[in-house]
Amino acid sequence: MDRRLLVISIDSMIEDDLRIIAKLDTLGDILGRSSVVWEMTSTYPTLTHSIHSSIITGCYPDRHGVISNERFIPGNLHAPWYDKASDLKVATLPDLCKSMGYTTASVCWPLTVGADMTYVLHRAGIRVPLEQKGEAMRASSTEGLVDEVEPFTGKCWDELPHFEASDRFSCRAAAYLYKEHKPDVMYVHLILVDHMRHQKGVYGEHIEQAYQFLDIELKVLWDTLEQEGLLDKTIVNITSDHGHLPVERVVSLNRFFKDNGLLCLKDNGELDTWQAYAHTCALSAQIYLSDSSVAERVYSLLDRNSAALGISRVFTAEQAENEYHLRGGFSFVVETDGHTAFSSDYNAPLVGRTGDEDYRYSVATHGHLPTVGPQPCFILYNPFASRRIELQRGRIIDQAPTLAKLMGIPMSDCDGECIKELCEDSKWI
């Protein structure tokens, strides 16, 4: 039987957004045909690249290995992100699909640079200048593919702000791939809603406007599926990764370490030596030690000053692994008090204000515990199911094995399990 899969991640889509989506033409039509899981428990820290690694592998961070967005490079306050497929330590669902003979594609999905997919289109990144975006995308995408889709995607980078341009490109590039190549499995990542929450807050008219823009762009993709005769053959999953919390202040943990003699700077303000270093994950931070002999002192300092630093809990590495399946080279993880973001900038004041120049320190952000705040949701359009299902709760790690089951592909070596209510009614099974 001809089976296809389309996964669309709307970054930062939460259960409250379903009320907005229900009123829209395209997204509302999809929602009206779909099963829904209202709240999907995510992984820790609630950061995009780490969670999308869990979405596509069905594994927690301690297994797939992506424990943050940015790599830990002491002294680099804008370290490169985890972007390479080789950063993943486990197989992805597209890997398994390709091994079974399916053609696979990704459009701006995290950690797909160098992926063994039939078609890869990777975004350039927000810090790449406009004049260099094309070159950066070509370098990280399937050879020749950026130039092939460009006539169909239009001059979006010249005509729109970055985040709107990125999502227009993604939707139209995905539509082009269906029109010309008809991949069996495709993963698409959209970022506008997340950006608007960072910039203007968790709720408000700006969120409705973002969805209205996406609805117009997704119509191009949805109409293409219908025109190409693929709609009744394609399982469509619209998913998300995390919610946001409002932020009132930013605390520089590395300034705190500097003031306590655990981190030293050169005369020019650059990092010299460190015994303790905080790698920010926005609403949490991973604390690395260069010398284990200071562990007791660092823990005591963080614990005694937790209220002033905006920390609700200090996890040991063992606690983080046992409770949230988070493991890395760090010794501690600190969690926000609910309104404090953490900075790694050792030259910053101990307590500063939020700003829109960096997602980690914006008026709303994430990286917090997955059990706190608004939750991501999960929409499943399955043309092979006879009824719609609504579930209150699920888990991010269950997404990949659920979709694998619906596609008839074995996926047992992961932490998640098939959501049986979404699979038992499907004609595929």
Sine and cosine of phi, psi and omega as CSV:
sin_phi,cos_phi,sin_psi,cos_psi,sin_omega,cos_omega
0.00,0.00,0.62,-0.78,-0.02,-1.00
-0.97,0.24,0.93,-0.37,-0.03,-1.00
-0.83,-0.56,0.68,-0.73,-0.02,-1.00
-0.70,-0.71,0.35,-0.94,-0.05,-1.00
-0.64,-0.77,0.76,-0.65,0.11,-0.99
-0.81,-0.59,0.87,-0.50,0.06,-1.00
-0.93,-0.37,0.85,-0.53,0.04,-1.00
-0.89,-0.46,0.89,-0.45,0.08,-1.00
-0.99,-0.11,0.88,-0.47,0.17,-0.99
-0.99,-0.12,0.99,-0.14,-0.10,-1.00
-0.82,0.58,0.80,-0.60,0.06,-1.00
0.98,0.20,0.19,0.98,0.13,-0.99
-0.92,0.40,0.80,-0.60,-0.02,-1.00
-0.86,-0.51,0.18,-0.98,-0.11,-0.99
-0.86,0.50,-0.54,0.84,0.02,-1.00
-0.90,0.44,-0.42,0.91,-0.03,-1.00
-0.95,0.32,-0.31,0.95,-0.02,-1.00
-0.88,0.47,-0.47,0.88,0.05,-1.00
-0.93,0.37,-0.55,0.83,0.08,-1.00
-0.95,0.31,-0.73,0.68,-0.05,-1.00
-0.86,0.51,-0.61,0.79,-0.05,-1.00
-0.87,0.49,-0.41,0.91,-0.05,-1.00
-1.00,-0.03,-0.09,1.00,-0.07,-1.00
-1.00,-0.01,0.40,-0.92,-0.08,-1.00
-0.92,0.39,-0.86,0.51,-0.10,-1.00
-0.98,0.18,-0.83,0.56,0.00,-1.00
-0.89,0.46,-0.59,0.81,0.05,-1.00
-0.91,0.43,-0.61,0.79,0.05,-1.00
-0.90,0.44,-0.69,0.72,0.02,-1.00
-0.90,0.43,-0.71,0.70,0.00,-1.00
-0.86,0.50,-0.65,0.76,-0.01,-1.00
-0.91,0.42,-0.32,0.95,0.01,-1.00
-0.98,-0.18,0.02,1.00,-0.27,-0.96
-0.90,-0.43,0.37,-0.93,0.25,-0.97
-0.99,0.14,0.41,-0.91,-0.08,-1.00
-0.68,-0.74,0.68,-0.73,0.28,-0.96
-0.93,-0.36,0.90,-0.43,-0.17,-0.99
-0.94,0.35,-0.62,0.78,-0.05,-1.00
-0.74,-0.67,0.88,-0.48,0.03,-1.00
-0.95,-0.32,0.91,-0.41,0.03,-1.00
-0.92,0.40,0.82,-0.57,-0.10,-0.99
-1.00,-0.01,-0.31,-0.95,0.00,-1.00
-0.89,-0.46,0.25,-0.97,-0.10,-0.99
-0.93,-0.37,0.75,-0.66,-0.01,1.00
-0.98,0.21,0.44,-0.90,-0.03,-1.00
-0.98,0.19,0.95,0.30,0.02,-1.00
-0.87,-0.50,0.56,-0.83,-0.20,-0.98
-0.81,0.58,-0.79,0.61,-0.12,-0.99
-0.95,0.30,-0.54,0.84,0.07,-1.00
-0.93,0.38,-0.72,0.70,-0.04,-1.00
-0.93,0.36,-0.65,0.76,0.02,-1.00
-0.90,0.44,-0.44,0.90,0.12,-0.99
-0.93,0.37,-0.59,0.81,0.07,-1.00
-0.95,0.32,-0.61,0.79,0.02,-1.00
-0.86,0.51,-0.65,0.76,-0.15,-0.99
-1.00,-0.02,-0.24,0.97,-0.01,-1.00
-0.92,-0.39,-0.39,0.92,-0.10,-1.00
0.97,0.24,0.29,0.96,-0.06,-1.00
-0.86,-0.50,0.43,-0.90,0.12,-0.99
-0.97,0.24,0.26,-0.97,-0.01,-1.00
-0.85,0.52,-0.51,0.86,-0.01,-1.00
-0.92,0.39,-0.27,0.96,0.06,-1.00
-0.98,-0.21,-0.69,0.73,-0.04,-1.00
-0.99,0.14,-0.32,0.95,0.18,-0.98
1.00,-0.02,-0.05,1.00,-0.01,-1.00
-0.99,-0.17,0.98,-0.19,-0.19,-0.98
-0.97,-0.24,0.09,1.00,0.00,-1.00
-0.31,-0.95,-0.08,-1.00,0.19,-0.98
-1.00,0.10,-0.80,0.60,-0.05,-1.00
-0.99,-0.11,0.49,-0.87,0.05,-1.00
-0.95,0.31,0.44,-0.90,0.05,-1.00
-0.99,0.12,0.96,-0.27,0.05,-1.00
-0.71,-0.70,0.99,-0.11,-0.05,-1.00
-0.80,0.60,0.75,-0.66,0.00,-1.00
1.00,-0.05,-0.27,0.96,0.04,-1.00
-0.99,-0.16,0.97,-0.23,-0.07,-1.00
-0.98,0.18,-0.15,0.99,0.09,-1.00
-0.75,-0.66,0.85,0.52,-0.06,-1.00
-0.90,0.44,0.46,-0.89,0.06,-1.00
-0.87,0.48,0.50,-0.87,-0.01,-1.00
-0.99,0.13,0.36,-0.93,0.24,-0.97
-0.92,0.38,0.91,-0.42,-0.06,-1.00
-0.72,-0.69,-0.33,0.94,-0.11,-0.99
-1.00,0.06,0.65,-0.76,0.06,-1.00
-0.86,0.50,-0.49,0.87,0.00,-1.00
-0.93,0.36,-0.22,0.98,0.08,-1.00
-0.95,0.33,-0.36,0.93,0.01,-1.00
-0.98,0.18,0.75,-0.67,-0.06,-1.00
-1.00,-0.07,-0.04,1.00,-0.02,-1.00
-0.74,-0.68,0.24,-0.97,-0.01,-1.00
-0.96,0.27,0.51,-0.86,0.07,-1.00
-0.98,-0.18,0.26,-0.96,0.08,-1.00
-0.88,0.47,-0.67,0.74,0.09,-1.00
-0.86,0.51,-0.57,0.82,0.08,-1.00
-0.85,0.53,-0.74,0.67,-0.02,-1.00
-0.91,0.41,-0.65,0.76,0.02,-1.00
-0.88,0.48,-0.70,0.72,-0.01,-1.00
-0.90,0.44,-0.59,0.80,0.02,-1.00
-0.92,0.39,-0.35,0.94,0.03,-1.00
-1.00,-0.06,0.09,1.00,0.07,-1.00
0.99,-0.14,0.05,1.00,0.03,-1.00
-0.98,0.18,0.54,-0.84,0.18,-0.98
-0.99,0.11,0.62,-0.78,-0.12,-0.99
-0.78,-0.63,0.46,-0.89,-0.01,-1.00
-0.53,-0.85,0.50,-0.87,0.14,-0.99
-0.69,-0.73,0.63,-0.78,0.04,-1.00
-0.82,-0.58,0.96,-0.27,0.04,-1.00
0.86,0.51,0.46,0.89,0.06,-1.00
-0.99,0.12,0.69,-0.73,0.00,-1.00
-0.86,0.51,0.52,-0.85,0.07,-1.00
0.84,0.54,0.73,0.69,0.07,-1.00
-0.86,-0.51,0.12,0.99,0.09,-1.00
-0.92,0.40,0.86,-0.51,-0.03,-1.00
0.99,0.17,0.18,0.98,-0.02,-1.00
-0.93,0.37,0.51,-0.86,0.04,-1.00
-0.99,0.12,0.92,0.40,0.04,-1.00
-0.89,-0.45,0.37,-0.93,0.01,-1.00
-0.92,0.40,-0.65,0.76,-0.01,-1.00
-0.69,-0.72,0.79,-0.62,0.06,-1.00
-0.77,-0.64,0.83,-0.55,0.18,-0.98
-0.88,-0.48,0.87,-0.49,-0.07,-1.00
-0.88,-0.48,0.66,-0.75,-0.03,-1.00
-0.96,0.29,0.32,-0.95,-0.09,-1.00
-0.99,0.14,-0.50,0.87,-0.08,-1.00
0.96,-0.29,0.50,-0.87,-0.14,-0.99
-0.96,0.28,-0.33,0.94,-0.03,-1.00
-1.00,-0.07,0.00,1.00,0.03,-1.00
-0.99,0.12,0.82,-0.57,0.01,-1.00
-0.85,0.53,0.50,-0.87,-0.06,-1.00
-0.80,0.60,-0.67,0.74,-0.06,-1.00
-0.94,0.34,-0.21,0.98,-0.01,-1.00
-0.95,-0.31,-0.03,1.00,-0.08,-1.00
-0.88,0.48,-0.72,0.69,-0.03,-1.00
-0.85,0.52,-0.72,0.70,0.01,-1.00
-0.89,0.46,-0.67,0.74,-0.01,-1.00
-0.91,0.42,-0.64,0.77,0.01,-1.00
-0.93,0.37,-0.65,0.76,0.02,-1.00
-0.89,0.46,-0.61,0.80,-0.04,-1.00
-0.93,0.37,-0.45,0.90,-0.09,-1.00
-0.94,-0.35,0.11,0.99,-0.03,-1.00
-0.89,-0.45,0.18,-0.98,0.08,-1.00
-0.84,0.55,0.71,-0.71,-0.10,-1.00
-0.82,0.57,0.80,-0.60,0.07,-1.00
1.00,0.10,-0.18,0.98,-0.13,-0.99
-0.96,0.26,-0.61,0.80,0.02,-1.00
-0.87,0.50,-0.71,0.71,0.01,-1.00
-0.93,0.38,-0.51,0.86,0.00,-1.00
-0.93,0.37,-0.64,0.77,-0.07,-1.00
-1.00,0.07,-0.30,0.95,-0.14,-0.99
-0.82,0.57,-0.68,0.73,0.02,-1.00
-0.88,0.48,-0.47,0.88,-0.03,-1.00
-0.99,0.11,-0.51,0.86,-0.04,-1.00
-0.99,0.11,-0.26,0.97,0.05,-1.00
0.97,0.26,-0.20,-0.98,-0.04,-1.00
-1.00,-0.08,0.76,0.65,-0.10,-0.99
-0.88,0.48,-0.60,0.80,-0.05,-1.00
-0.93,0.36,-0.44,0.90,0.02,-1.00
-1.00,0.05,-0.42,0.91,-0.18,-0.98
-0.98,-0.18,-0.34,0.94,-0.13,-0.99
-0.77,-0.63,0.38,-0.92,0.17,-0.98
-0.87,0.50,0.33,-0.95,-0.17,-0.99
-0.78,0.63,-0.76,0.65,-0.16,-0.99
-0.96,0.27,-0.63,0.78,0.11,-0.99
-0.90,0.43,-0.66,0.75,0.01,-1.00
-0.89,0.46,-0.66,0.75,-0.01,-1.00
-0.88,0.48,-0.70,0.72,-0.03,-1.00
-0.96,0.28,-0.55,0.84,0.11,-0.99
-0.90,0.44,-0.71,0.70,0.04,-1.00
-0.84,0.54,-0.73,0.68,-0.07,-1.00
-0.89,0.46,-0.72,0.69,-0.03,-1.00
-0.91,0.41,-0.67,0.74,-0.05,-1.00
-0.97,0.24,-0.54,0.84,0.07,-1.00
-0.92,0.39,-0.65,0.76,0.04,-1.00
-0.90,0.44,-0.66,0.75,0.04,-1.00
-0.88,0.47,-0.66,0.75,0.03,-1.00
-0.88,0.48,-0.70,0.71,-0.01,-1.00
-0.87,0.49,-0.63,0.78,0.05,-1.00
-0.92,0.38,-0.62,0.78,-0.04,-1.00
-0.93,0.37,-0.65,0.76,-0.13,-0.99
-0.98,-0.19,-0.48,0.87,-0.13,-0.99
-0.82,-0.57,-0.37,0.93,0.06,-1.00
0.77,0.64,0.86,0.52,0.06,-1.00
-0.88,0.47,0.52,-0.85,-0.01,-1.00
-0.97,0.26,-0.58,0.82,-0.07,-1.00
-0.74,-0.67,0.79,-0.61,0.00,-1.00
-0.67,-0.74,0.65,-0.76,0.08,-1.00
-0.87,-0.49,0.78,-0.62,-0.05,-1.00
-0.78,-0.63,0.69,-0.72,-0.02,-1.00
-0.87,-0.50,0.81,-0.59,0.00,-1.00
-0.90,-0.44,0.62,-0.78,-0.23,-0.97
-0.82,-0.58,-0.04,1.00,-0.13,-0.99
-0.91,0.42,-0.69,0.73,-0.05,-1.00
-0.88,0.48,-0.69,0.72,0.03,-1.00
-0.86,0.50,-0.71,0.70,0.00,-1.00
-0.87,0.50,-0.69,0.72,-0.04,-1.00
-0.91,0.41,-0.56,0.83,0.07,-1.00
-0.93,0.38,-0.68,0.73,0.06,-1.00
-0.85,0.52,-0.69,0.72,-0.15,-0.99
-0.98,0.21,-0.61,0.79,-0.17,-0.99
-0.80,-0.61,-0.08,1.00,0.06,-1.00
0.86,-0.51,0.24,-0.97,-0.12,-0.99
-0.91,0.41,-0.66,0.75,-0.07,-1.00
-0.81,-0.59,0.35,-0.94,0.07,-1.00
0.61,-0.79,0.07,-1.00,-0.03,-1.00
-0.87,0.49,-0.48,0.88,-0.01,-1.00
-0.89,0.45,-0.47,0.88,0.04,-1.00
-0.95,0.30,-0.67,0.74,0.06,-1.00
-0.88,0.48,-0.66,0.75,0.01,-1.00
-0.90,0.43,-0.61,0.79,0.03,-1.00
-0.90,0.44,-0.68,0.73,0.01,-1.00
-0.93,0.36,-0.56,0.83,0.06,-1.00
-0.89,0.45,-0.64,0.77,0.07,-1.00
-0.90,0.44,-0.74,0.68,-0.01,-1.00
-0.89,0.46,-0.59,0.81,-0.02,-1.00
-0.87,0.49,-0.64,0.76,0.03,-1.00
-0.92,0.40,-0.68,0.74,-0.03,-1.00
-0.94,0.33,-0.64,0.77,0.01,-1.00
-0.93,0.36,-0.39,0.92,0.06,-1.00
-0.87,0.49,-0.59,0.81,0.04,-1.00
-0.87,0.49,-0.69,0.72,0.00,-1.00
-0.94,0.35,-0.72,0.69,-0.02,-1.00
-0.89,0.45,-0.69,0.72,0.01,-1.00
-0.90,0.43,-0.59,0.81,0.01,-1.00
-0.91,0.42,-0.67,0.74,0.06,-1.00
-0.84,0.54,-0.67,0.74,-0.01,-1.00
-0.94,0.34,-0.69,0.72,-0.03,-1.00
-0.90,0.43,-0.54,0.84,-0.01,-1.00
-1.00,0.05,0.09,1.00,0.03,-1.00
0.94,0.33,0.46,0.89,-0.07,-1.00
-0.96,-0.27,-0.19,0.98,-0.15,-0.99
-0.90,0.44,-0.63,0.78,-0.02,-1.00
-1.00,0.09,0.11,0.99,0.05,-1.00
-0.88,-0.47,0.00,1.00,-0.15,-0.99
-0.89,-0.45,0.85,-0.53,0.18,-0.98
-0.98,0.20,0.84,-0.54,-0.04,-1.00
-0.91,-0.41,0.87,-0.50,0.04,-1.00
-0.93,-0.38,0.89,-0.46,0.14,-0.99
-0.97,-0.22,0.89,-0.45,-0.17,-0.99
-0.77,-0.64,-0.06,-1.00,-0.02,-1.00
-0.45,-0.89,0.04,-1.00,-0.11,-0.99
-0.86,-0.51,-0.62,0.79,-0.13,-0.99
-0.31,-0.95,0.23,-0.97,0.20,-0.98
-0.98,-0.22,-0.15,-0.99,0.03,-1.00
-0.79,-0.61,0.35,-0.94,0.19,-0.98
-0.82,-0.58,0.57,-0.82,0.08,-1.00
-0.94,0.33,0.60,-0.80,-0.06,-1.00
-0.89,-0.46,0.70,-0.71,-0.01,-1.00
-0.96,-0.27,-0.43,0.90,-0.06,-1.00
-0.41,-0.91,0.25,-0.97,0.01,-1.00
-0.82,-0.57,0.79,-0.61,0.02,-1.00
-0.94,-0.35,0.77,-0.64,0.04,-1.00
-1.00,-0.03,0.97,-0.22,-0.01,-1.00
-0.93,0.37,-0.55,0.84,0.02,-1.00
-0.95,0.31,-0.49,0.87,0.15,-0.99
-0.90,0.43,-0.63,0.77,0.06,-1.00
-0.88,0.47,-0.70,0.72,0.03,-1.00
-0.91,0.42,-0.63,0.77,0.04,-1.00
-0.87,0.49,-0.72,0.69,-0.02,-1.00
-0.90,0.43,-0.36,0.93,0.00,-1.00
-0.97,-0.25,0.28,0.96,0.13,-0.99
0.96,0.27,0.31,0.95,-0.02,-1.00
-0.98,-0.19,-0.02,1.00,-0.03,-1.00
-0.48,-0.88,0.75,-0.66,-0.05,-1.00
-0.84,-0.54,0.55,-0.83,-0.02,-1.00
-0.91,-0.41,0.40,-0.91,0.15,-0.99
-0.98,0.21,0.16,-0.99,-0.01,-1.00
-0.88,0.48,-0.46,0.89,0.00,-1.00
-1.00,0.06,0.09,1.00,0.04,-1.00
1.00,0.01,-0.03,1.00,0.04,-1.00
-0.99,0.15,0.36,-0.93,0.00,-1.00
-0.91,0.40,0.73,-0.69,0.06,-1.00
-0.96,-0.28,-0.96,0.27,0.02,-1.00
-0.76,-0.65,0.38,-0.92,0.05,-1.00
-0.49,-0.87,0.58,-0.81,0.15,-0.99
-0.97,-0.26,-0.52,0.85,0.08,-1.00
-0.73,-0.68,0.67,-0.74,-0.04,-1.00
-0.59,-0.81,0.75,-0.67,0.00,-1.00
-0.99,-0.14,0.86,-0.51,0.09,-1.00
-0.99,-0.14,0.94,-0.34,-0.11,-0.99
-0.94,0.35,0.67,-0.74,0.20,-0.98
-0.86,-0.52,0.58,0.81,0.02,-1.00
0.95,0.32,-1.00,0.01,-0.02,-1.00
-1.00,-0.05,0.17,0.98,0.22,-0.98
-0.56,-0.83,0.12,-0.99,0.04,-1.00
-0.49,-0.87,0.61,-0.79,0.04,-1.00
-0.98,-0.19,0.82,-0.58,-0.10,-0.99
-0.98,-0.20,0.88,-0.47,0.00,-1.00
-0.98,-0.22,0.57,-0.82,0.04,-1.00
-0.86,-0.51,0.72,-0.69,0.09,-1.00
-1.00,0.09,-0.29,0.96,-0.04,-1.00
-0.64,-0.77,0.91,-0.42,-0.06,-1.00
-0.90,0.43,-0.27,0.96,-0.02,-1.00
-0.92,0.39,-0.31,0.95,0.00,-1.00
-1.00,-0.08,0.09,1.00,-0.10,-1.00
-0.84,0.54,-0.73,0.68,-0.04,-1.00
-0.90,0.44,-0.65,0.76,0.01,-1.00
-0.91,0.41,-0.70,0.71,-0.01,-1.00
-0.89,0.45,-0.71,0.70,0.02,-1.00
-0.86,0.50,-0.69,0.72,-0.02,-1.00
-0.90,0.44,-0.68,0.73,0.02,-1.00
-0.87,0.49,-0.72,0.70,-0.02,-1.00
-0.92,0.40,-0.66,0.75,-0.04,-1.00
-0.93,0.37,-0.72,0.70,-0.04,-1.00
-0.92,0.39,-0.52,0.86,-0.06,-1.00
-0.96,-0.26,0.34,0.94,-0.13,-0.99
-0.87,0.50,-0.66,0.75,-0.02,-1.00
-0.90,0.43,-0.70,0.71,-0.01,-1.00
-0.92,0.39,-0.51,0.86,-0.04,-1.00
-1.00,-0.01,-0.08,1.00,0.01,-1.00
0.97,0.23,0.51,0.86,-0.04,-1.00
-0.97,-0.24,0.79,-0.62,0.07,-1.00
-1.00,-0.03,-0.44,0.90,0.01,-1.00
-0.35,-0.94,0.59,-0.81,0.14,-0.99
-0.95,-0.31,0.91,-0.41,0.06,-1.00
-1.00,0.00,0.69,-0.72,0.26,-0.97
-0.97,0.26,0.26,-0.97,0.03,-1.00
-0.85,0.53,-0.62,0.78,-0.01,-1.00
-0.92,0.40,-0.66,0.75,0.02,-1.00
-0.91,0.42,-0.67,0.75,0.01,-1.00
-0.88,0.48,-0.65,0.76,0.00,-1.00
-0.95,0.32,-0.70,0.71,-0.07,-1.00
-0.93,0.36,-0.60,0.80,-0.09,-1.00
-1.00,-0.03,-0.53,0.85,-0.11,-0.99
-0.74,-0.67,0.21,0.98,0.07,-1.00
0.82,0.57,0.64,0.77,0.01,-1.00
-0.91,-0.41,0.87,-0.50,-0.03,-1.00
-0.64,-0.76,0.68,-0.73,0.05,-1.00
-0.29,-0.96,-0.35,-0.94,-0.02,-1.00
-1.00,0.09,0.02,1.00,-0.03,-1.00
-0.97,0.24,0.29,-0.96,0.05,-1.00
-0.97,-0.25,-0.47,0.88,0.00,-1.00
-0.61,-0.79,0.34,-0.94,0.17,-0.99
-0.76,-0.65,0.76,-0.66,0.06,-1.00
-0.95,-0.32,0.64,-0.77,-0.04,-1.00
-0.93,-0.37,0.62,-0.79,-0.03,-1.00
-0.88,0.48,0.38,-0.93,0.14,-0.99
-0.99,0.14,0.00,1.00,0.05,-1.00
0.94,-0.35,-0.25,0.97,0.04,-1.00
-0.63,-0.78,0.23,0.97,0.00,-1.00
-0.87,-0.49,0.79,-0.62,0.14,-0.99
-0.99,-0.16,0.42,-0.91,-0.07,-1.00
-0.93,-0.36,0.71,-0.70,0.03,-1.00
-0.94,-0.33,0.48,-0.88,0.11,-0.99
-0.99,-0.12,-0.01,1.00,-0.13,-0.99
-0.97,0.25,0.96,-0.26,-0.04,-1.00
-0.95,0.31,-0.25,0.97,0.05,-1.00
-1.00,-0.04,-0.10,1.00,-0.02,-1.00
-0.99,0.17,0.32,-0.95,0.14,-0.99
-0.91,0.42,0.36,-0.93,-0.03,-1.00
-0.85,0.52,-0.67,0.74,0.02,-1.00
-0.83,-0.56,0.82,-0.57,-0.01,-1.00
-0.75,-0.67,-0.05,-1.00,-0.03,-1.00
-0.99,-0.13,0.34,-0.94,0.10,-0.99
-0.95,0.31,0.32,-0.95,0.04,-1.00
-0.36,-0.93,0.23,-0.97,-0.07,-1.00
-0.99,-0.16,0.18,0.98,-0.03,-1.00
-0.99,0.14,-0.22,0.98,-0.03,-1.00
-0.50,-0.87,0.77,-0.64,-0.06,-1.00
-0.86,0.51,-0.44,0.90,-0.08,-1.00
-0.95,0.30,-0.37,0.93,-0.10,-1.00
-0.83,-0.56,0.45,0.89,-0.08,-1.00
-1.00,0.04,0.03,-1.00,-0.10,-1.00
-0.92,0.38,-0.32,0.95,0.16,-0.99
-0.59,-0.81,0.66,-0.75,0.00,-1.00
-0.43,-0.90,-0.22,-0.97,-0.09,-1.00
-0.53,-0.85,-0.26,-0.96,-0.14,-0.99
0.96,-0.28,-0.05,1.00,-0.05,-1.00
-0.99,0.16,0.02,-1.00,0.04,-1.00
-0.86,0.51,0.63,-0.78,-0.06,-1.00
-0.95,0.33,-0.18,0.98,0.00,-1.00
-1.00,-0.01,-0.02,1.00,-0.12,-0.99
-0.94,-0.34,0.63,-0.78,0.15,-0.99
0.98,0.19,-0.10,-0.99,0.02,-1.00
-0.86,0.51,0.58,-0.81,-0.11,-0.99
-0.95,-0.31,0.53,-0.85,0.11,-0.99
-0.93,0.38,0.36,-0.93,-0.01,-1.00
-0.80,-0.60,0.04,-1.00,-0.19,-0.98
-0.59,-0.81,0.86,-0.52,-0.01,-1.00
-0.90,-0.43,0.76,-0.65,-0.05,-1.00
-0.77,-0.63,0.95,-0.31,0.14,-0.99
-1.00,-0.03,0.92,-0.40,-0.04,-1.00
-0.83,-0.56,0.98,-0.20,-0.05,-1.00
-0.92,0.39,-0.12,0.99,-0.03,-1.00
-0.98,-0.22,0.09,1.00,0.05,-1.00
-0.97,-0.23,0.56,-0.83,-0.07,-1.00
-1.00,-0.01,-0.18,0.98,-0.01,-1.00
-0.52,-0.85,0.36,-0.93,0.07,-1.00
-1.00,0.01,0.58,-0.81,0.01,-1.00
-0.86,-0.51,0.64,-0.77,0.14,-0.99
-0.85,-0.52,0.80,-0.59,0.05,-1.00
-0.85,-0.53,0.57,-0.82,0.00,-1.00
-0.97,0.23,-0.66,0.75,-0.11,-0.99
-0.68,-0.73,0.50,-0.87,0.11,-0.99
-0.46,-0.89,-0.20,-0.98,0.00,-1.00
-0.74,-0.67,0.63,-0.78,0.05,-1.00
-0.81,0.58,-0.66,0.75,-0.06,-1.00
-0.92,0.38,-0.24,0.97,0.01,-1.00
-1.00,0.06,-0.15,0.99,-0.08,-1.00
-0.91,0.42,-0.79,0.62,-0.06,-1.00
-0.87,0.49,-0.75,0.67,0.02,-1.00
-0.91,0.42,-0.47,0.88,0.07,-1.00
-0.92,0.38,-0.74,0.67,0.01,-1.00
-0.92,0.39,-0.59,0.81,0.06,-1.00
-0.88,0.48,-0.69,0.73,0.02,-1.00
-0.88,0.48,-0.69,0.73,0.00,-1.00
-0.91,0.41,-0.45,0.89,0.03,-1.00
-1.00,0.00,-0.06,1.00,0.01,-1.00
0.96,0.27,0.48,0.87,-0.05,-1.00
-0.92,-0.40,0.80,-0.60,0.03,-1.00
-0.90,0.43,0.75,-0.66,0.06,-1.00
-0.55,-0.84,0.99,0.11,-0.09,-1.00
-0.97,-0.24,-0.39,0.92,-0.09,-1.00
-1.00,0.02,0.90,0.44,0.04,-1.00
-0.50,-0.86,0.15,-0.99,-0.03,-1.00
-0.99,0.13,-0.44,0.90,-0.05,-1.00
-0.99,0.11,0.13,-0.99,0.03,-1.00
-0.73,-0.68,0.40,-0.92,0.06,-1.00
-0.89,0.46,0.71,-0.70,0.13,-0.99
-0.98,0.21,0.99,-0.17,-0.22,-0.97
-0.87,0.49,-0.56,0.83,-0.01,-1.00
-0.89,0.47,-0.48,0.88,-0.01,-1.00
-1.00,0.06,-0.19,0.98,-0.07,-1.00
-0.95,-0.32,-0.49,0.87,-0.18,-0.98
-0.94,0.35,-0.34,0.94,-0.04,-1.00
-0.99,-0.12,-0.03,1.00,-0.11,-0.99
-0.99,0.12,0.62,-0.78,0.03,-1.00
-0.93,0.38,-0.26,0.97,0.01,-1.00
-0.93,0.37,-0.46,0.89,-0.18,-0.98
-1.00,0.03,0.00,0.00,0.00,0.00
